[in-house]
Amino acid sequence: MLRIRFLGGCEEVGRSAISVQCENRSILLDYGVMMDHEVGFPVHIPPKEIDAVFLSHAHLDHTGSTPIFYVTGKIPVYGVEPTFRQTELLIKDFINLTGYYLPFEYLDLQSMMEHCVNVPYRKEIMVGGTKVTLLNAGHIPGSSQVLIESDGKRLLYTGDFNASQTQLLQGAQQGYGDLDAIIIESTYADQDHPDRGEMEETFVSRVREVVEKGGTVLVPSFGVGRSQEILCVLEAHHFDHPIFVDGMALKANRILADYPGSLRDPDLFSRAMRRAEWIEQWNDRRRAAKTPCVIVSPAGMLKGGAAIFYMESVSMNKKNAVFLVSFQIPGTPGRILQERGQFMFRGKMRKVDASVEKFDFSSHCGRQELRQTLSGVNKEAKVLVVHGSEGNCSNLASWASKEIGLNAQAPKTGQTVEL
């Protein structure tokens, strides 16, 4: 019997965490944080009850609470590089910048890193008598889907996944065979993504249009994954105006340069990195803000990072533009900017004069891809829908039940499902 307990990520985007008990072993799938108005953590689970941790990818909503197990524990944590180096980068930044009390510190992150076990895709990992295999998820470099096989049962956890190829990555590996259950994300269960090629052309065309009229385009984007994708898009479409990259994206660039095998086209990535000017000091930052150019800089939701500096310089001039390319969680500064055209400057909410546009460079499956994935699942499988806000978990579960006859539900935090 497999016993699945949902510790977070239910009817929300954040603090993803799932415990799977099988054959007297306990496996933890992710253990993230909620990065909304305040930091939130998953349901606690004692370290002594965990035999192994598997990280689907590096983003904080899937990894940010994991160091808590290494205050005293020595649990092996498995993943596909560059997941661990990206995770260390993100959690270190999280520790440094958060004003919230955290139940762990940098030494615990270091201890966690000492217990990381890097495995390639498709290699079978044994946790007692349980077999675990990591499959490419196509979300960010190193992202994985987790397939657990135990006691004659097969469980797939998609994590965050993208079935479509991008400039940076190959699409997720699918064709799972018969499953007893699938735990699937639902971030974009309510909308389809536009055609990727057409959207890239529109984005580059709009950036070029603003820059050629003497404007500056700020592209706030996630430092790990999205920033590199945008740089590759600009290079692939032969954008020939100045490009600057700043903030955490610089460290992520260096990490990915060490793992070319994690990329769809290492040569394109290399050209994109050489093409962009890397901002290393404040004088460079001030110069970029006054240059007709495109600036790619974290944070993707404008909650911090170098992008905040650029917002003050760019947003009050109508010839400039702010192009959002990352998912905007409700309530974040990026979401407020997207919906209201306003931004908080030094404690005061002000209207932004620069053009504000949203471009869907999602690294998640859209509605059609999620439905296609579930349509390919055998009818006996249970469908457990997580990682979705604004009703998306329930909506996708309802569609799977009514339209294709699957046994689907959107579990609640703390709920246990047995196979």
SEVEXLUM-132385 format. One record per residue: residue in three letters; x, y, z of N, C-alpha, C, O, CB in turn. Coordinates in steps of 0.1 Angstrom, whole numbers, plus 5000, padded with zeros to 4 digits. Glycine has a CB too. Layout:
<fidrens>
ALAXYZXYZXYZXYZXYZ ...
</fidrens>
This chain:
<fidrens>
MET500849885000500050005000500950135000501950135007499050005012 LEU500550224992501150364992500250455000499050454998501450414978 ARG500850535009500050635016500550765013501750805016500050605032 ILE499750855007500250985002499551085011498351095013499851004987 ARG500451175017499951275026500351415020501551435017500451265041 PHE499451505019499651635013499951735024499151765032498451675004 LEU501151785024501651875034501552025030501852115038503051835038 GLY501352055017501252185012501052184997501052074991502552265016 GLY500852304991500652314977499252274973499052254961501552224970 CYS498252264982496952224978496052354977495952434986496352134989 GLU495452364965494552484962495352614964494852714968493352484971 GLU496752604961497552724962498852694954499152584951497952754977 VAL499552804951500852794944501852834955502052954958500952884932 GLY502552734960503552764971503552644981502652564981503152894978 ARG504652644988504952534999504552394994503952325002504152575011 SER504952364982504652224977505452124986506652144989505152214963 ALA504752024991505351924999504351805000503251815003505651975013 ILE504951684997504151564997504951445003506051425000503651524983 SER504351375013504951265019504351135013503151125012504851265035 VAL505251045009504750915004505350805012506550785013505150894989 GLN504450725019504950615027504750485019503650455014504150605041 CYS505750405019505650275011506750175016507850215018505850304996 GLU506350055018507249945022508149985034509349965034508049905011 ASN507450045044508250085056509250195054510150215061508849965063 ARG509050265043509950375040509050495038507950485034510850345027 SER509650615041508950745039509750835030510950865033508650815052 ILE509150875018509850955008509151095008507851105008509750894994 LEU509951195009509351335008509651394994510751394989509951425019 LEU508551434988508651504975508451654977507351704979507551444965 ASP509651724976509651864978509351914992508651834999508751934967 TYR509752034995509352095008509652245007510752285011510152025020 GLY508652315001508852454997508352555007507952515018508252474984 VAL508352675003507752785011506752855003506652854990508952885015 MET505852925010504853015004505453155003505953205013503553015011 MET505553214991506153344989505053454986505253524976507253344978 ASP504053454994502953544991503153675000504253725000501553484994 HIS502153725007502353845015503353815026504053905030500953885021 GLU503353695032504353665042504753515039504153445032503753675056 VAL505853475045506453345043505553245050505153265061507853335048 GLY505253135043504453025049505152895046505852875036503053025042 PHE504952795055505652675055504652555054503452575057506552655068 PRO505152435049504252325048503952265062504552315072504852215040 VAL503052165063502852095075504152025080504851975071501651985073 HIS504452035092505651985098505651825097504651765099505952035112 ILE506851775094507051635095508351605101509351665097506951565081 PRO508451525112509751505119510751445110510451355102509551415131 PRO512051495110513051435102513251285104513651215094514451505105 LYS513051235116513251095118512251005111512450885109513151065133 GLU511251065105510150995098510450995083509750935075508851045100 ILE511551055079511851065064513150985061514150995068512151215060 ASP513050895051514150825046514950885034516050865032513750685042 ALA514250965026514851025015513951145010512751145012514950925003 VAL514651245005513951365000514251374985515451354981514451495007 PHE513251394977513451414962512951554959511851594961512751304954 LEU513851634953513551774948513251774934514051734925514751864951 SER512051814930511651814916512351924908512651904897510151844915 HIS512652034915513452144909513752244919513352234931512652204896 ALA514552354915515152444925514252554930514652614941516352494919 HIS513152584924512452704928511952694943511652584948511252724919 LEU511952814950511752814964510452754968510252704979511852954969 ASP509352764960508052714964508152564964507152494969507052754954 HIS509252504960509452354961510652314970510652194974509652294947 THR511452404973512752374980512952454993513752415002513852384972 GLY512252564994512652665004512652625019513352695027511852785002 SER511852525022511852485036512752365039512852315051510452445040 THR513352305029514052175030515252185040515452085047514652135017 PRO515952295042517052295051516652265066517452225074517752425051 ILE515352275069514952245083515252105087515452075099513452275084 PHE515352015077515551875081517051845084517451735088515151785069 TYR517851945082519351925083519852005095521052015097520051965071 VAL518952055104519452105116520051995125521052015132518252175124 THR519451875124519951765131520051635122520751545125519151735143 GLY519351645111519251515103520351495093521151585090517951525096 LYS520351375087521351345077520651265066521151155062522551255083 ILE519551315061518751255051519351275037519651385034517251295052 PRO519451165029519851195015518851265007517651245008520151055008 VAL519251364999518351444991518751424976519851454973518351594995 TYR517851374968518151334954517551444944516551504947517551204951 GLY518251454933517851544923518751544911519851474911517751684928 VAL518451614901519251614888519951754888519251854888518351594876 GLU521251754887521951884886521551954872521351884863523451864887 PRO521552084872522052174882521052214894521152324899522352304876 THR520152124897519152154907519752194921519352294927518252034910 PHE520752124925521352154938522052284939521952364948522252044943 ARG522852314928523552444928522552564927522752664933524552444917 GLN521452544919520452644918519752664931519452774936519452614907 THR519452544938518752554951519552624961519052704969518452404956 GLU520852594962521752664971521752814969521652894978523152614970 LEU521752854956521752994952520453064957520553174963521853014937 LEU519353004955518053064958517853064973517353164978516952984951 ILE518152954980517852954995518853045002518453115012518052815000 LYS520053054997521053155003520553295002520553375012522453134997 ASP519953324990519453454988518153474997517953585003519053474974 PHE517353374998516153375007516553405021515953485028515453245006 ILE517553335026518053355040518553505042518253565052519153255044 ASN519253555032519853685034518853795033518953895040520853705023 LEU517753775025516853885022515553885031514953995033516553885008 THR515153775035513853775042513953835056514953825063513353625044 GLY512953915059512853975072512053895081511853935093512254115071 TYR511653775077510853685085511753585092512753545087509853615076 TYR511353545104512053445111512053315104510953265099511553425126 LEU513153255102513253125095513753015105514553045113514253125083 PRO513152895105513552795114514852715110515052605115512352695116 PHE515652785102516952725099517852845095517352955093516852625087 GLU519152815093520052915090521052865079520852745075520852965102 TYR522052945076522952905065523652775068523952705058523953025063 LEU524052755080524752625083523952505080524452405076525152625098 ASP522652515082521752405079521652385064521552265059520352425085 LEU521652495056521752475042523052415037523052325029521652615035 GLN524152445044525352385041525352235044525852155036526552445048 SER524752195055524552055059523751985048524051875045523952045073 MET522652045044521851985034522651965021522451855015520652085031 MET523452055017524252045004525151925006525551864995524952165001 GLU525651895018526551785019525851645018526551545016527151785033 HIS524551645018523751525017523051505003522251425001522751515028 CYS523451594994522751594981523351474973524551454973522951724973 VAL522551404966522951294957522451324943521251324940522351154962 ASN523451354934523051394920522851264912523751174912524151484914 VAL521751254905521451134897521051184883520451284882520351044904 PRO521351104873520851144860519351104858518851014865521751074849 TYR518751154848517451114844517450964841518350914835516851194832 ARG516350904844516050764841516850654849516550534848516350744826 LYS517750704857518450604866517550564877516950644884519750664871 GLU517450434880516650384890517350394904518450354905516250234888 ILE516650454913517150484927516350394936515150394936517150634931 MET517050314945516350234954516350294968517450324973516950084955 VAL515150304974515050354988514350234995513150214995514150484989 GLY515150155001514750025006514249934994515049914984513550035016 GLY513049884994512549814983511749894973511049844964511649704988 THR511750024974510950114966511950174955513050214958510350234974 LYS511450164942512250214931511750354927510550374926512150124919 VAL512650454926512350584922513150624910514350604909512550684934 THR512450684900513050724887512650874885511550904886512650634875 LEU513650944881513451094877513351104862514251054855514551184883 LEU512351174858512151204843512151354841511751434849510751144839 ASN512651384829512751524825511351594826510451544821513351544811 ALA511351714833510051784834509951904825508851954823509851824848 GLY511051944818510952054809510652194815510252284807510052024798 HIS510752204828510352334835511452434836511452544831509752304849 ILE512552394843513852464843514952364842514652244844513952554856 PRO516152404839517252304838517352224851517352274862518552374836 GLY517352094849517451994861516051954866516051874875518252054871 SER514952014861513651984867513251844864513551784853512652084862 SER512551784873512251634872510751604876510151674884513151554881 GLN510251504869509051434874509551314882510551254878508051394862 VAL508751274892509251164901508251044899507051054902509351214915 LEU508850934895508050814893508450714905509550674906508250744879 ILE507450684913507650594924506950454921505750454918507150654937 GLU507750344923507150214921507450124933508650104937507850144908 SER506350084940506550014952505349924954504149964952506650114964 ASP505549804959504549704962503449694951502249684954503849754975 GLY503949684939503149674927502349794923501549794914502149564930 LYS502549904930501950034926502850134919504050124922501350104939 ARG502350214911503050314903502450454905501250474902503150274888 LEU503250544911502750684913503650774906504950774907502750714929 LEU503050874899503850974892503551114898502351154900503550984877 TYR504551184902504451324906505051414895506251404893505151344920 THR504251494889504751574877505651684882506451734874503651624869 GLY505451734895506051864898505551964889504451954883507651854898 ASP506352074887506052174876506652114863507752084862506652314880 PHE505752114853506252054841505752124829504752194829505851904840 ASN506452114818506152184805506352084794507452044791506952314803 ALA505252044787505351944776505952004763506351934754504051884773 SER506052134762506452204750507952244750508452284761505652324747 GLN508552234739509952274738510052424738509152494733510552214725 THR511152474745511352614745512752644739513452544735511252674759 GLN513152764738514552794734515552734743516652704739514752944732 LEU515252724756516152684766516152534768517252474771515852744779 LEU514952464767514852334772514052244762513152294754514152324785 GLN514252114762513352014756512052004765512052034776514051874755 GLY511051964758509751944766509851824775510751744774508651924756 ALA508851814784508851704794508751564787508051554777507751724804 GLN509351474794509251334789507851284794507551294806510451244795 GLN507151224785505851164788505751024783506750964779504651254782 GLY504550964783504450824780504750744793505850684793505250784768 TYR503950754803504350704816503950554818504450494828503650784827 GLY503250494809502750354812501550364821501150474825503850264817 ASP501150244825499950244835500350294848501450264854499450104836 LEU499550384854499750434867498650404877497450384872499950594866 ASP498950394889497850384899497450524904496250534909498350304911 ALA498350624903497950754906498950854900500050824897497950774922 ILE498350974897499251084892498951204900497751244901498951114877 ILE499951274905499851394912500251504902501451504899500751404926 ILE499351584898499651674887499451824891498451854898498751644875 GLU500251914886500052054888498952114880498452044871501352134885 SER498452234884497352294877497452444876496452514875496052254884 THR498752494875498952634876498152714865497652814868500452664874 TYR498152654853497452724842496352634837496052634825498452744830 ALA495552574846494452494842493352574836492452514829493952414854 ASP493352704838492252784833492552864820491752944815491852884843 GLN493752844814494052914802495152844793495952764798494653054806 ASP494952864780495952804771497052904768496853024769495252764758 HIS498252854765499252944762499252974747498752894739500652884765 PRO499653094743499653124728500753044721501552984727499853274726 ASP500653044708501652974700503053034704503253154703501352994685 ARG503952944707505252994713506053074702506553184705506052874717 GLY506053024690506853094680506353234677507053334676506853014667 GLU504953244676504353374673504553474685504753584683502853354670 MET504453414697504653504709506053554710506253674713504253424721 GLU507053474707508453514707508653624697509353724700509353394704 GLU508053614685508253714674507653844679508153954677507653664661 THR506453834685505753954690506554024700506754144700504353924695 PHE507053944710507854004721509154074715509354184719508253894730 VAL509854004707511154064702510754194693511554294694511953964693 SER509754184686509254304678508954414686509354534683508154264669 ARG508254394697507854504706509054564714509154684715506854454717 VAL509954474718511254524724511954614714512454714718512154404729 ARG512154564702512854634692512254774689512854874688512954554679 GLU510854774688510154894686510355004696510655114693508654864685 VAL510354964709510655054720512055104720512255224721510354984734 VAL512955014718514455054718514755144707515455244708515354934718 GLU514255114695514555204683513955334684514355424677514055134671 LYS512955354693512455494695513055564707512555664712510955484698 GLY514155504712514955564722514555524736515055584746514855704721 GLY513755424737513255374751514055264756514855204750511855334750 THR513855234769514455124776513355024780512355064785515255174789 VAL513654904778512654794782513154714794514254654793512454704769 LEU512454714805512754634816512054504815510754504814512454714829 VAL512754394816512054264816512354194830513354124831512554174804 PRO511454214840511654144852511454004851510353964845510754204863 SER512353914855512153774852512853694863513853734869512653734838 PHE512353574865512953484875514453464872514753444860512253344876 GLY515253474882516753464880517153324875518153314867517453494892 VAL516453224879516753084875515753034865514652994869516852994888 GLY516153024853515252964842514753074833515053074821514152894848 ARG513853164838513253254829514153364823514053394811512053324836 SER515053414831516053514826516853454814517053514804516953564837 GLN517353324816518153264805517253234793517753244782518753134811 GLU516053204795515153174784514953304776515053304763513753124788 ILE514753414782514553544775515853584767515753624756514253654785 LEU516953564773518253594766518453504754518853554744519453574776 CYS518053374755518053284744517053324733517353314721517853144748 VAL515853374737514853414727515453534719515353544707513553454734 LEU515953634726516553754719517653714710517753764699517053854730 GLU518453624714519553574705519053494693519453514682520553484713 ALA518053404695517553324685516853414674516753374662516553224690 HIS516253524678515553614669516453734664515953834659514353664675 HIS517753714666518753814661518453954665518654044657518753804646 PHE518153974678517954104684519354174684520254124690517354104698 ASP519454294677520754354675520954484683521854564678521054374661 HIS520254504693520454624702521054584715521054464718519054704703 PRO521454684723522054644736521154564745520054594746522554774743 ILE521754464751521154384761521954374774523154354773520954234755 PHE521254404785521954394798521254294807520054274806521954534805 VAL522054224815521454124824522054154838523254184839521753974819 ASP521254144848521654184861521154084872520353994869521154324864 GLY521654114884521054044896521453894897522453854892519654054896 MET520553814903520753674905520953604892521653494892519653614913 ALA520353654881520553584868521953564864522353474857519853674857 LEU522853654869524253644866524853514872525553434865525053764870 LYS524553484884525053364891524453244885525053144883524753374906 ALA523153254881522453144875523053114861523252994857520953164873 ASN523453214854524153194841525353114842525653024835524453334834 ARG526153154853527453084855527252934858527952844854528253154866 ILE526252914866525952774870525552694857526052584855524752764880 LEU524652744849524152674837525352654827525352554820523052744831 ALA526252744827527452724818528152594821528852544813528352844818 ASP528052554834528752424838527952304835528452194837529052434853 TYR526752314830525852204828525252214814524052214813524752194839 PRO526052214803525452234790524552114786523652134778526552244780 GLY524752004792523851884789522451904794521551834790524451764795 SER522152004803520852024808520052124798518852144801520852094822 LEU520652164788520052264779519752204765520352114761521052384777 ARG518752264759518352214746519352244735519652154727516952274741 ASP519852364736520852404726521952484733521952604734520152494715 PRO523052414737524152474745524852584736525252684742525152374749 ASP524852574723525552674715524752804715525252914716525652624701 LEU523352794714522552914715522752974728522853104729521052874713 PHE522752904739522952954752524253034753524253144759522852844763 SER525252964748526653034749526653164741527253264746527652934743 ARG526053164730525953284722525153394729525553514729525353264708 ALA524053354735523253454742523953514754523853634757521953384747 MET524753434761525553484773526653574768526853674775526153364780 ARG527253554757528253644752527653774747528353874747529153574741 ARG526553764741525853874735525453984745525554104743524653834727 ALA524953934757524554024767525654084775526654024777523553954777 GLU525454214780526454274789526054244803524954274807526554424786 TRP526954184811526654154825526954264834528154324834527554024829 ILE526054314841526154424850526754374864526154294871524854494853 GLU527954434867528654384879528754494890529054464901530054344875 GLN528454624887528554724897527554834894526954844884530054784897 TRP527454924904526355024903526555124892525555164886526355104916 ASN527755154888527955244876527355184864526755254855529355274874 ASP527555054862526954984850525454984851524755004841527454834850 ARG524954974863523454974865522855114861521855114854523054934879 ARG523455214865522955354862523155374847522255444841523755454870 ARG524155334841524355354827523355274819522755334809525755304822 ALA523055154823522055074816520655134816519955134806521954934822 ALA520355194828518955254830518755374821517655414818518755294844 LYS519855434816519755554807520055524792520055614784520755664812 THR520155394789520555354776519255294769518555214775521655244776 PRO519055324756518055254748518455114747519355074739517855324734 CYS517755024754518254884755517154794761516054844764519554874763 VAL517454674763516554584771517354534783518554494781516054464762 ILE516754544794517454494807516654374812515454384815517454614817 VAL517354264814516754144819517254134833518454114836517054014811 SER516354134843516754144857515654084867514554114865517054284861 PRO516054004876515153954887514854074896515654174896515753844895 ALA513754074903512853964905511653954896511154064892512453954920 GLY511253834893510153824883508853874887508053914878510053684880 MET508553884900507353944905507554074911506654134917506653844915 LEU508754134909509054264914508954284929508554384934508154364907 LYS509254174936509254174951510554214956510754234969508854044956 GLY511554234948512954274953513854264941513554254930513354184965 GLY515154254945516254244935516554364927515954474930515854134925 ALA517454354918517854474910516754534902516754654899518954434901 ALA515654454898514554514890513954634897513354714890513554404888 ILE513954634910513354744918514054874914513354984912513354724933 PHE515354874914516154994910515755044896515455164894517654964910 TYR515654944887515254984873513855034872513555124864515454864864 MET512954984880511555034880511555184883510755254876510654964890 GLU512355234892512355374895512755454883512355564881513155404908 SER513755404876514355474865513455464852513355564845515655424862 VAL512855354850512255324837510755364837510255414827512355174834 SER510055344848508655344848507955484847506755484843508155284861 MET508655594849508055724848508255794835507955914834508655804859 ASN508655724825508855784811507955704801508155574800510355784807 LYS507155764794506155704785506855634773506355544767505255804779 LYS508155664770508855604759509355464763509855384755509955694754 ASN509455444776509955314781508855204783507655234781510655334795 ALA509255084786508354984788508754884798509954864801508054904774 VAL507754814805508054704814507254584809506054584808507554744829 PHE508054484805507454364799507554254809508554204812508154324785 LEU506354204814506354104824506353964816505553944807505054114833 VAL507153874821507353744814507253634823507453514819508653744806 SER506953654836506853554846505453544852504753644852507953574857 PHE505153434858503853414865503853514877504753534884503753274870 GLN502653584878502453684888501453634899500253634896502053824882 ILE501953594910501053544921500153664925500653774927501853494933 PRO498853634927497953744932498453814944498953754954496553684935 GLY498453944944498854024956500254074955500654164963498653954968 THR501054014946502454054944502554194937501654224930503353944937 PRO503654264938503854394931503654374916503154464909505154454934 GLY504154264911504054244896502654224892502254274881504854114892 ARG501854154900500454134897499654264898498754294889499754034906 ILE499954344908499354474909499654564897498854634891499754544922 LEU500954564893501354634881500654584868500254674860502854624879 GLN500554454867499854394855498454434855497854474844499954244856 GLU497754434866496254464866495854604867494854644862495654384877 ARG496654684874496354824877497254934871496955044871496254844892 GLY498354884866499354984861499955074872500355184869498755064850 GLN500055014884500555094895501755014902501754894901499455124905 PHE502555094909503655034916504055114928503855234928504955024906 MET504455044939504855114951506255164951507155094950504655014963 PHE506355304951507655364951507855434964507155524968507755464939 ARG508855384972509155444985507955464994507755575000509855574983 GLY507155364995505955365004504755424998503755435005506355435016 LYS504755474986503555544980503255474966504055454958503855694978 MET501955434965501455374952501355484942500655574944500155294955 ARG501955454930501955554919501655494906501955374904503255634919 LYS501055564897500755524884502055514876502855604877499755614877 VAL502155404868503355384860503055444846502055404839503755234859 ASP503955534841503755594828504255504816503755514805504455724827 ALA505255424819505855334809504755234805503855204812507055264814 SER504855184793503955074788504154954796505354914799504255044773 VAL503154884800503154764807502454654799501254664796502554774822 GLU503154554796502654444788503054304794504054294800503054454773 LYS502154204793502454074797502653984786501853974776501254024806 PHE503753904786504053804776504153664782504753654792505353844768 ASP503453574776503253444783504453354779504353274769501953374778 PHE505553364786506653274784506653164795507653124800508053354785 SER505453114798505353014808506252894806506452844795503952974810 SER506752834817507452714817506552604823507052504828508752724824 HIS505252624824504252524828503352484817503252564807503452584840 CYS502852364817501752334808500552424809500252464820501352184810 GLY499952454797498752524797497552434798497752304799498652614784 ARG496352484797495152404799495052284789494852174793493952494797 GLN495352314776495252204767496252094769495951974768495452254753 GLU497452134773498552034776498251954788498451834789499852094777 LEU497652014798497251944810496251844807496251724812496852044821 ARG495251884799494151794796494651674787494151564788493051864788 GLN495551704778496151604769496951504778496851384776497051654759 THR497651554788498351464797497351364804497651244805499151544807 LEU496351424810495351344817494551244808494151134811494451424825 SER494351294795493651204786494451084782493950984778493351284773 GLY495851094784496650974781496950884793497650784792498051024776 VAL496250914804496450834816495450724816494250744812496250924829 ASN495850604820494850494821493750524830493850594840495650364825 LYS492550474827491250504834491250464848490450514856490150444826 GLU492150374852492050324866492850414876492750394888492650184867 ALA493650504870494550584879493750694886492750754881495550654870 LYS494150714899493650824906494350954902495550954900493750804922 VAL493651064901494251194897494151284909493051314914493551254885 LEU495251334913495351424925495951554920497151564917496251354937 VAL495151664921495551784915495951884925495251914935494351844907 VAL497151944923497852034933498352154925498152164913498951964941 HIS499052244933499752354927498952444917499252454906501052304920 GLY497852494923497052584915496252674924495752634934496052504906 SER496152804920495352904928494152934920493852894909496253024930 GLU493253014927492053074921491152964915490552974905492453174910 GLY491152844923490252744919490752644908489952554904488952794914 ASN491952664904492452574893492552434896492352344888493752624888 CYS492952394909493052254913491652184911491552084905493552244927 SER490652254917489352194916488752194902488052094898488352274925 ASN489052294894488552294881489152184872488452124865488952434874 LEU490452164873491052054865490551914870490351834862492552064866 ALA490451904883489951774888488451754884488151634880489951774904 SER487651854884486251844879486251804864485451724860485551974882 TRP487051874856487151834842487451694840486851624832488051934834 ALA488551644847488951504845487951404849487751304843490251484853 SER487151444859486051354864484951344854484451244850485551394878 LYS484451464850483251474842483451444827482651384821482651614843 GLU484551484822484851474807485451344803485251294792485651594803 ILE486351294811487051174807486951054817487650954816488551204805 GLY486151074827485750964836486850924846486850804850485350854828 LEU487851004849488850964858488450994872487551084875490151044855 ASN488950914882488750934896489651044900490851024904488950804904 ALA489151174900490051284902489551374914488351384916490151374890 GLN490451424921490151514933491251614935492351604930489851434946 ALA490851724941491851834946492051814961491151864968491351974942 PRO493051744965493151724980493351844988493851954983494351624982 LYS493051835001493251945010494551925017495051815019492051965020 THR495152035022496352025031496051935043495151965050496852165035 GLY496951845045496851745056496051625053496051525060496051815067 GLN495451615041494751495037495651385033496751405028493751535025 THR495151265035495951145032495151065022493951045023496251055044 VAL495751015011495150925001495950795001497150795000495150994987 GLU495250685001495850555000495650484987494550494981495350465012 LEU496650414983496550334970496650194973496650104964497750384960 
</fidrens>
